[in-house]
């Protein structure tokens, strides 16, 4: 029975016994100890023999991984293994599935993808960072004497979003459904739910400690309230790179100069060719749901592990092993990461795995997809090579063109911002100043910065392009003031504040307290982020070796 189940059912293992029964149990216990001592050697042999099949069958994937594992990084001067990082990544997935957004946000608040090129790579990198930060949180909480109790953990579990019913209260049916169907594929049990609940408690306690003394002054509250609840009327002038495309010319000298400066980095894409076998559900099995689907996937998982073990043997032949298990082998053509082979069905996980294979380790582990498992085998590598000028020319022209278009748009936007500002200071209205400069002005529907806090009050986002950056740019401006050029996805814009009305006094009483609480939470989050950054430095976090 898990800790959560004990608290939930009120289990109590301390029961009173009569003295007579106690004496009988004492005699029985003494006799049992005597028998165990007499036959201890044989008993240990029996236990070892019984335990071996369990270890080999139920944890075979883990022990095989352990044989191949290496050091993934260092923390507090100690090595951390790839297996620890991988487990932390699965905890990241579980926390996301359970809707534990606060734990994820606080631990990953300062993280930005570094190596990631695809969505799956970004998720894997986020899982690695989560694993590291979780280890740091647990280490520091232990040093601070923070140890969540069974009752506290149970209370947090009942508040996890994934377990809430329609009324917002704990729904035991939802809990049991997730325990039975969602934990197995991650290799977890109820214990990992309780583990994450304990981490949430550690986070709350540490954050409370590091933010002691953080307050919101009346002046800060008043200034912030006036800023975000003021009603803005803003107009913008847009500048698009497409409007200046015909004005941009690229000379052969510019292309040659660019090539000379960047030719070391200008290479063809590496190409791969792989064979693979697919262990997937039948069309009928794909329609299964719940436990029946999980059971079908488990059978495929067992077979995939058997194939992987056979392929791990020295000098194993991929095609021969596949034939032994009656699995058809498919072979791709040469492909790049940007232009994958159709046989891989544009699946980012399979493509990524293909480019992680090497001549030393040409065969992948079983890769789980929605409907089954894949095992890849490297056939050949066409390494990247330096591009000659003619091959690199299209990319060079594209890069130079984009740069010049951006520069031209930025210069025009800066000139317009200056001229508009001068015209408004001279007493012109925005309409008159825009007419003098032959500008097309686009009026933005009235808004306040608080619209983000009250979604119903804000216009549909698709009606106001670039609204978030406009809000950020005008937040500290007053009427008739002009922003600097603001880069956008297709060019730039300049925003002009036409009117800024003070907040409605009736809003103050209703929203001031909640705003102060938001400010306080934000400052506490910043304090925790600074603490975590410092703790990472003290822990000596080293970059995780790419898996």
C-alpha positions as CSV (number, residue, x, y, z in Angstrom):
1,X,0.0,0.0,0.0
2,X,1.5,3.4,-1.0
3,X,1.8,6.3,1.3
4,X,-1.1,8.1,-0.4
5,X,-3.3,5.0,-0.1
6,X,-2.5,4.6,3.6
7,X,-3.5,8.2,4.4
8,X,-6.5,8.1,2.1
9,X,-8.0,4.9,3.7
10,X,-6.8,5.8,7.2
11,X,-4.8,2.6,7.5
12,X,-3.5,2.0,11.1
13,X,-0.9,-0.6,11.8
14,X,-0.6,0.0,15.6
15,X,-3.2,-2.3,17.2
16,X,-3.3,-3.4,20.8
17,X,-2.9,-7.1,21.6
18,X,-3.6,-8.8,24.9
19,X,-0.7,-10.0,27.0
20,X,-1.6,-13.7,26.3
21,X,-1.6,-13.3,22.6
22,X,1.7,-11.4,22.8
23,X,3.4,-14.2,24.7
24,X,2.2,-16.8,22.1
25,X,3.5,-14.7,19.3
26,X,6.8,-14.3,21.1
27,X,7.2,-18.1,21.4
28,X,6.3,-18.5,17.7
29,X,8.8,-15.8,16.7
30,X,11.5,-17.4,18.7
31,X,10.9,-20.8,17.1
32,X,10.9,-19.2,13.6
33,X,14.2,-17.4,14.2
34,X,15.8,-20.7,15.4
35,X,14.6,-22.4,12.2
36,X,15.8,-19.5,10.0
37,X,19.2,-19.6,11.6
38,X,19.6,-23.3,11.2
39,X,18.7,-23.2,7.4
40,X,19.9,-19.7,6.6
41,X,22.4,-20.8,3.9
42,X,19.9,-22.8,1.9
43,X,17.3,-20.1,2.4
44,X,19.7,-17.5,0.9
45,X,20.3,-19.7,-2.1
46,X,16.6,-20.2,-2.7
47,X,15.9,-16.5,-2.5
48,X,18.8,-15.7,-4.9
49,X,17.5,-18.3,-7.4
50,X,13.9,-17.0,-7.2
51,X,15.1,-13.4,-7.6
52,X,17.1,-13.9,-10.7
53,X,14.3,-14.6,-13.2
54,X,12.4,-11.5,-11.8
55,X,15.4,-9.3,-12.3
56,X,16.2,-10.6,-15.8
57,X,12.6,-10.4,-17.0
58,X,11.1,-7.3,-15.5
59,X,14.1,-5.0,-15.5
60,X,16.0,-6.4,-18.5
61,X,15.8,-3.1,-20.4
62,X,17.3,-1.2,-17.4
63,X,20.2,-3.5,-16.9
64,X,21.1,-3.6,-20.5
65,X,21.0,0.2,-20.5
66,X,23.2,0.3,-17.5
67,X,25.8,-1.8,-19.3
68,X,26.0,0.9,-22.0
69,X,25.5,3.9,-19.7
70,X,28.2,6.5,-19.2
71,X,28.6,9.7,-17.3
72,X,26.2,12.3,-18.5
73,X,27.5,15.2,-16.3
74,X,28.6,16.2,-12.9
75,X,26.7,17.6,-9.9
76,X,28.2,18.6,-6.5
77,X,31.4,17.0,-7.7
78,X,29.8,13.6,-8.3
79,X,29.1,11.9,-11.7
80,X,25.5,11.6,-12.8
81,X,24.6,8.8,-15.1
82,X,22.6,8.9,-18.3
83,X,20.1,6.6,-16.6
84,X,19.5,9.2,-13.9
85,X,19.0,11.9,-16.5
86,X,16.7,9.7,-18.5
87,X,14.6,8.9,-15.4
88,X,14.3,12.6,-14.6
89,X,13.1,13.2,-18.2
90,X,10.4,10.6,-17.6
91,X,9.4,12.5,-14.4
92,X,9.2,15.6,-16.5
93,X,6.7,13.9,-18.8
94,X,4.7,12.6,-15.9
95,X,4.6,16.1,-14.3
96,X,3.4,17.5,-17.6
97,X,0.8,14.8,-18.0
98,X,-0.5,15.5,-14.4
99,X,-0.8,19.2,-15.1
100,X,1.8,20.2,-12.5
101,X,2.5,23.5,-14.3
102,X,3.9,25.3,-11.2
103,X,6.6,22.8,-10.6
104,X,7.6,22.8,-14.3
105,X,7.5,26.6,-14.6
106,X,9.6,27.3,-11.5
107,X,12.3,24.7,-12.3
108,X,12.4,25.5,-16.0
109,X,11.7,29.3,-15.8
110,X,15.3,30.3,-16.8
111,X,15.8,27.6,-19.4
112,X,16.0,28.2,-23.1
113,X,16.8,25.6,-25.8
114,X,20.4,25.5,-26.7
115,X,21.1,22.6,-29.0
116,X,17.5,21.8,-30.0
117,X,16.5,22.0,-33.6
118,X,13.2,20.2,-33.5
119,X,10.3,20.0,-31.1
120,X,11.3,16.6,-29.9
121,X,14.8,17.7,-29.3
122,X,13.6,20.7,-27.4
123,X,11.4,18.4,-25.2
124,X,14.3,16.1,-24.6
125,X,16.5,19.0,-23.6
126,X,13.8,20.4,-21.3
127,X,13.5,16.9,-19.7
128,X,17.3,16.9,-19.1
129,X,17.3,20.4,-17.5
130,X,14.3,19.4,-15.3
131,X,16.2,16.3,-14.1
132,X,19.2,18.4,-13.1
133,X,17.1,21.1,-11.4
134,X,15.1,18.5,-9.6
135,X,18.3,16.8,-8.2
136,X,19.4,20.3,-7.0
137,X,16.0,21.0,-5.4
138,X,16.1,17.7,-3.5
139,X,19.7,18.1,-2.4
140,X,19.2,21.6,-1.1
141,X,15.8,20.8,0.5
142,X,17.5,17.9,2.4
143,X,20.3,20.3,3.5
144,X,17.6,22.7,4.8
145,X,15.8,19.9,6.7
146,X,12.8,19.9,4.5
147,X,11.2,16.5,4.6
148,X,7.6,16.2,3.4
149,X,5.4,14.0,5.6
150,X,3.0,11.3,4.4
151,X,0.0,13.5,5.2
152,X,1.4,16.5,3.4
153,X,2.1,14.4,0.3
154,X,-1.4,12.9,0.3
155,X,-2.9,16.4,0.6
156,X,-0.9,17.6,-2.5
157,X,-1.9,14.5,-4.5
158,X,-5.6,15.3,-4.0
159,X,-5.0,18.8,-5.4
160,X,-3.2,17.7,-8.6
161,X,-5.1,19.0,-11.7
162,X,-5.3,15.7,-13.5
163,X,-7.2,14.2,-10.5
164,X,-9.9,16.8,-10.2
165,X,-13.5,16.1,-11.0
166,X,-16.1,18.4,-12.5
167,X,-16.6,20.2,-9.2
168,X,-12.9,20.7,-8.7
169,X,-12.6,18.2,-5.9
170,X,-10.5,15.0,-5.9
171,X,-11.9,12.3,-8.1
172,X,-10.7,8.8,-7.1
173,X,-11.9,7.3,-10.4
174,X,-9.6,9.7,-12.4
175,X,-6.7,8.8,-10.0
176,X,-7.2,5.1,-10.5
177,X,-7.6,5.5,-14.2
178,X,-4.2,7.3,-14.5
179,X,-2.5,4.8,-12.2
180,X,-3.7,1.9,-14.2
181,X,-3.3,3.2,-17.7
182,X,-0.8,6.1,-17.8
183,X,2.1,5.1,-15.5
184,X,3.0,1.8,-17.0
185,X,4.3,3.2,-20.4
186,X,6.6,5.5,-18.4
187,X,7.9,2.6,-16.3
188,X,6.4,4.2,-13.2
189,X,3.9,3.4,-10.4
190,X,1.9,5.4,-7.8
191,X,5.2,6.0,-5.9
192,X,6.3,8.4,-8.6
193,X,3.1,10.5,-8.3
194,X,3.9,10.8,-4.6
195,X,7.5,11.5,-5.4
196,X,6.5,14.6,-7.5
197,X,4.0,15.7,-4.8
198,X,6.9,15.7,-2.4
199,X,8.9,17.8,-4.9
200,X,6.1,20.3,-5.0
201,X,6.2,20.6,-1.2
202,X,10.0,21.0,-1.3
203,X,9.6,23.7,-3.9
204,X,6.9,25.6,-1.9
205,X,9.0,25.5,1.3
206,X,12.3,26.5,-0.4
207,X,10.5,29.4,-2.2
208,X,9.0,30.5,1.0
209,X,12.4,30.6,2.7
210,X,14.3,32.4,-0.1
211,X,11.5,35.0,-0.5
212,X,11.3,35.9,3.2
213,X,11.2,39.7,3.4
214,X,9.8,40.2,-0.1
215,X,7.0,42.7,0.0
216,X,5.1,45.1,-2.2
217,X,5.1,48.7,-1.2
218,X,2.1,51.0,-1.5
219,X,3.9,53.2,-4.0
220,X,4.9,50.1,-6.1
221,X,1.3,48.8,-6.0
222,X,-0.1,52.2,-7.0
223,X,2.3,52.8,-9.9
224,X,1.8,49.3,-11.3
225,X,-1.9,49.5,-11.0
226,X,-2.0,52.8,-12.9
227,X,0.3,51.4,-15.6
228,X,-1.6,48.2,-16.4
229,X,-5.1,49.5,-15.9
230,X,-4.7,52.7,-18.0
231,X,-6.7,52.5,-21.2
232,X,-4.5,53.1,-24.3
233,X,-5.5,54.3,-27.7
234,X,-2.6,53.6,-30.1
235,X,-2.0,53.8,-33.8
236,X,0.8,52.1,-35.7
237,X,2.7,52.5,-39.0
238,X,3.9,49.2,-40.5
239,X,6.9,48.6,-42.7
240,X,7.2,45.3,-44.5
241,X,10.3,43.7,-46.0
242,X,8.3,42.6,-49.0
243,X,7.6,46.2,-49.9
244,X,11.4,46.9,-50.4
245,X,12.4,43.5,-51.9
246,X,12.6,45.0,-55.5
247,X,15.0,47.7,-54.2
248,X,17.6,45.2,-53.0
249,X,20.4,44.2,-55.4
250,X,23.1,41.7,-54.6
251,X,26.4,41.9,-56.6
252,X,28.8,39.1,-57.4
253,X,31.5,40.8,-55.3
254,X,29.2,40.7,-52.3
255,X,28.5,37.1,-52.8
256,X,32.2,36.2,-53.1
257,X,33.1,38.3,-50.0
258,X,30.3,36.5,-48.0
259,X,31.5,33.1,-49.2
260,X,35.2,33.8,-48.3
261,X,34.1,34.8,-44.8
262,X,31.7,31.9,-44.2
263,X,33.0,29.1,-46.4
264,X,34.2,27.1,-43.4
265,X,30.7,26.9,-42.1
266,X,29.0,26.4,-45.5
267,X,28.7,22.6,-45.9
268,X,26.4,20.2,-47.5
269,X,24.0,18.4,-45.2
270,X,25.1,15.0,-43.9
271,X,23.1,12.1,-45.4
272,X,22.1,8.8,-43.9
273,X,20.7,5.5,-45.1
274,X,19.1,3.1,-42.7
275,X,17.3,-0.2,-42.5
276,X,14.5,-0.7,-39.9
277,X,11.9,-3.1,-38.7
278,X,8.5,-2.1,-37.3
279,X,6.6,-3.9,-34.6
280,X,3.2,-2.2,-34.8
281,X,-0.4,-2.8,-33.9
282,X,-2.7,-4.3,-36.5
283,X,-5.5,-2.2,-37.9
284,X,-7.9,-3.9,-35.5
285,X,-5.6,-3.4,-32.5
286,X,-5.2,0.3,-33.3
287,X,-8.9,0.7,-32.4
288,X,-8.4,-0.7,-28.9
289,X,-8.5,1.6,-25.9
290,X,-7.6,1.5,-22.2
291,X,-6.1,-1.7,-20.8
292,X,-6.7,-3.8,-23.9
293,X,-4.5,-1.4,-25.9
294,X,-1.8,-1.3,-23.2
295,X,-1.7,-5.1,-23.1
296,X,-1.3,-5.2,-26.9
297,X,1.5,-2.7,-26.8
298,X,3.1,-4.6,-23.9
299,X,3.3,-7.7,-26.1
300,X,5.0,-5.7,-28.8
301,X,7.4,-4.2,-26.2
302,X,8.4,-7.7,-25.0
303,X,9.1,-8.8,-28.6
304,X,11.0,-5.6,-29.3
305,X,13.2,-6.2,-26.3
306,X,13.8,-9.8,-27.4
307,X,14.9,-8.5,-30.9
308,X,17.1,-5.9,-29.2
309,X,18.8,-8.5,-27.1
310,X,19.5,-10.6,-30.1
311,X,21.0,-7.7,-32.0
312,X,23.2,-6.8,-29.0
313,X,25.1,-10.1,-29.5
314,X,28.6,-9.7,-31.1
315,X,28.6,-9.7,-34.9
316,X,24.8,-9.9,-35.0
317,X,23.3,-9.6,-38.5
318,X,20.4,-7.2,-38.7
319,X,18.7,-8.8,-41.6
320,X,19.3,-12.3,-40.3
321,X,17.9,-11.5,-36.8
322,X,14.9,-9.8,-38.4
323,X,14.2,-12.9,-40.5
324,X,14.5,-15.0,-37.4
325,X,11.7,-13.0,-35.7
326,X,9.7,-12.9,-39.0
327,X,10.0,-9.1,-39.3
328,X,10.2,-7.5,-42.8
329,X,13.2,-5.2,-43.3
330,X,12.7,-1.8,-45.0
331,X,15.5,0.3,-46.4
332,X,15.5,4.0,-46.9
333,X,17.3,6.0,-49.6
334,X,19.9,8.6,-48.7
335,X,18.2,11.4,-46.8
336,X,19.0,14.5,-44.7
337,X,17.4,15.8,-41.5
338,X,15.8,18.6,-43.4
339,X,14.5,16.2,-46.2
340,X,13.8,12.8,-44.6
341,X,13.0,9.6,-46.4
342,X,9.3,9.0,-47.0
343,X,9.7,5.5,-45.4
344,X,10.2,7.3,-42.0
345,X,6.9,9.0,-42.4
346,X,8.3,12.4,-41.5
347,X,8.5,11.2,-37.9
348,X,10.9,13.5,-36.0
349,X,11.8,10.9,-33.4
350,X,12.8,8.3,-36.0
351,X,14.7,10.9,-38.0
352,X,16.5,12.1,-34.9
353,X,17.4,8.5,-33.9
354,X,18.8,7.8,-37.4
355,X,21.3,10.7,-37.0
356,X,22.4,9.4,-33.6
357,X,23.6,6.1,-35.0
358,X,27.3,5.6,-35.6
359,X,29.6,2.9,-37.1
360,X,30.5,1.9,-33.6
361,X,26.9,1.6,-32.5
362,X,24.9,1.1,-35.7
363,X,21.7,-0.3,-34.2
364,X,19.2,1.7,-32.1
365,X,17.2,0.6,-29.0
366,X,13.5,0.0,-29.6
367,X,11.9,3.4,-30.3
368,X,8.3,3.7,-29.1
369,X,5.8,5.4,-31.3
370,X,2.0,5.7,-30.9
371,X,1.2,2.4,-32.5
372,X,4.3,0.3,-31.7
373,X,8.1,0.1,-31.8
374,X,10.8,0.6,-34.4
375,X,14.4,-0.6,-34.5
376,X,16.9,1.2,-36.8
377,X,20.1,0.0,-38.3
378,X,22.7,2.2,-40.0
379,X,23.6,1.3,-43.5
380,X,25.8,4.2,-44.6
381,X,26.8,7.8,-43.9
382,X,27.6,10.4,-46.5
383,X,29.4,13.0,-44.4
384,X,28.9,16.7,-44.8
385,X,31.4,18.4,-47.2
386,X,32.4,22.0,-48.0
387,X,30.3,23.7,-50.6
388,X,31.9,25.3,-53.6
389,X,30.8,28.8,-54.5
390,X,28.3,27.9,-57.1
391,X,26.6,25.4,-54.7
392,X,26.5,27.9,-51.9
393,X,25.3,30.8,-54.0
394,X,21.5,30.4,-53.6
395,X,21.8,30.4,-49.8
396,X,24.2,33.3,-49.8
397,X,21.9,35.4,-52.0
398,X,19.0,34.5,-49.7
399,X,20.9,35.5,-46.6
400,X,22.2,38.8,-48.1
401,X,18.8,39.7,-49.4
402,X,17.1,39.1,-46.0
403,X,19.8,41.2,-44.3
404,X,19.5,44.1,-46.6
405,X,15.8,44.1,-46.6
406,X,15.8,44.2,-42.8
407,X,18.4,47.0,-42.8
408,X,16.4,49.1,-45.3
409,X,13.1,48.6,-43.3
410,X,14.8,49.6,-40.0
411,X,16.3,52.8,-41.5
412,X,12.9,53.9,-42.9
413,X,11.1,53.1,-39.6
414,X,13.7,55.0,-37.6
415,X,13.4,58.1,-39.9
416,X,9.6,57.9,-39.7
417,X,9.7,57.6,-35.9
418,X,11.9,60.7,-35.7
419,X,9.8,62.8,-38.1
420,X,6.5,61.8,-36.4
421,X,7.9,62.7,-33.0
422,X,9.0,66.1,-34.2
423,X,5.6,66.8,-35.9
424,X,3.7,65.9,-32.8
425,X,5.9,68.0,-30.6
426,X,5.3,70.9,-33.0
427,X,1.6,70.6,-32.4
428,X,0.4,68.6,-35.4
429,X,-2.2,65.9,-34.9
430,X,-1.2,62.4,-35.8
431,X,-3.4,62.5,-38.9
432,X,-1.8,65.7,-40.1
433,X,1.8,64.5,-39.4
434,X,1.1,61.2,-41.1
435,X,-0.4,63.1,-44.2
436,X,2.8,65.2,-44.5
437,X,4.9,62.0,-44.5
438,X,2.5,60.1,-46.8
439,X,2.1,57.4,-44.2
440,X,-0.7,54.8,-43.8
441,X,-1.8,54.7,-40.2
442,X,-3.5,51.7,-38.7
443,X,-5.6,52.3,-35.5
444,X,-5.3,49.6,-32.9
445,X,-8.5,48.9,-30.9
446,X,-8.4,50.4,-27.3
447,X,-6.7,48.2,-24.8
448,X,-5.1,48.0,-21.4
449,X,-2.2,46.0,-20.3
450,X,-4.6,44.3,-17.8
451,X,-6.4,42.7,-20.7
452,X,-3.9,39.8,-20.4
453,X,-5.3,39.2,-16.9
454,X,-8.9,39.5,-18.1
455,X,-9.1,37.6,-21.4
456,X,-12.8,38.4,-21.9
457,X,-12.0,42.1,-22.1
458,X,-9.4,41.8,-24.9
459,X,-10.2,41.7,-28.6
460,X,-9.5,38.5,-30.5
461,X,-5.7,38.1,-30.9
462,X,-6.0,37.5,-34.7
463,X,-7.5,40.9,-35.2
464,X,-4.5,42.7,-33.7
465,X,-1.2,41.5,-35.2
466,X,1.8,42.0,-32.9
467,X,-0.3,43.2,-30.0
468,X,2.0,41.8,-27.3
469,X,5.1,43.7,-28.6
470,X,3.0,46.9,-29.1
471,X,1.8,46.7,-25.5
472,X,5.3,46.2,-24.2
473,X,6.7,49.1,-26.3
474,X,4.0,51.7,-25.2
475,X,3.8,50.6,-21.5
476,X,5.8,53.6,-20.2
477,X,4.8,56.2,-22.9
478,X,2.4,59.1,-22.6
479,X,0.1,60.7,-25.3
480,X,1.8,62.0,-28.4
481,X,5.0,59.9,-27.7
482,X,6.4,57.6,-30.4
483,X,8.2,54.3,-30.0
484,X,11.5,53.3,-31.5
485,X,11.2,50.9,-34.4
486,X,9.8,47.5,-33.3
487,X,11.0,44.4,-35.2
488,X,8.2,42.1,-36.4
489,X,8.1,38.8,-38.2
490,X,7.7,40.5,-41.6
491,X,9.4,43.8,-41.0
492,X,9.0,46.5,-38.4
493,X,6.4,49.0,-37.0
494,X,6.3,52.3,-35.2
495,X,3.6,52.9,-32.5
496,X,2.1,56.2,-31.4
497,X,0.2,56.7,-28.2
498,X,-2.7,59.0,-29.0
499,X,-4.5,58.8,-25.7
500,X,-3.9,57.3,-22.3
501,X,-6.8,57.4,-19.8
502,X,-6.2,56.8,-16.1
503,X,-7.8,53.7,-14.6
504,X,-11.5,53.6,-13.6
505,X,-11.5,54.3,-9.8
506,X,-14.1,51.6,-9.4
507,X,-11.6,49.1,-10.5
508,X,-9.2,49.9,-7.7
509,X,-11.2,48.3,-4.9
510,X,-12.0,45.2,-6.9
511,X,-8.6,44.6,-8.5
512,X,-5.9,46.2,-6.3
513,X,-5.6,43.3,-3.8
514,X,-5.4,40.6,-6.5
515,X,-2.8,42.7,-8.4
516,X,-0.7,43.1,-5.3
517,X,-0.8,39.3,-4.9
518,X,0.3,38.8,-8.5
519,X,3.2,41.3,-8.0
520,X,4.2,39.4,-4.9
521,X,4.1,36.1,-6.6
522,X,6.2,37.4,-9.4
523,X,8.8,38.8,-7.0
524,X,8.9,35.5,-5.2
525,X,9.3,33.6,-8.4
526,X,12.2,35.9,-9.3
527,X,13.8,35.3,-5.9
528,X,13.5,31.6,-6.4
529,X,15.0,31.8,-9.9
530,X,18.0,33.8,-8.6
531,X,18.4,31.2,-5.8
532,X,18.2,28.3,-8.3
533,X,20.8,30.0,-10.5
534,X,23.2,30.4,-7.6
535,X,22.6,26.8,-6.4
536,X,23.4,25.6,-10.0
537,X,26.6,27.5,-9.8
538,X,27.5,26.0,-6.4
539,X,26.5,22.5,-7.6
540,X,29.0,22.9,-10.5
541,X,26.5,21.9,-13.2
542,X,28.3,20.8,-16.3
543,X,26.7,20.6,-19.7
544,X,24.9,17.3,-20.3
545,X,26.6,15.1,-22.9
546,X,24.3,14.7,-26.0
547,X,22.6,11.3,-25.9
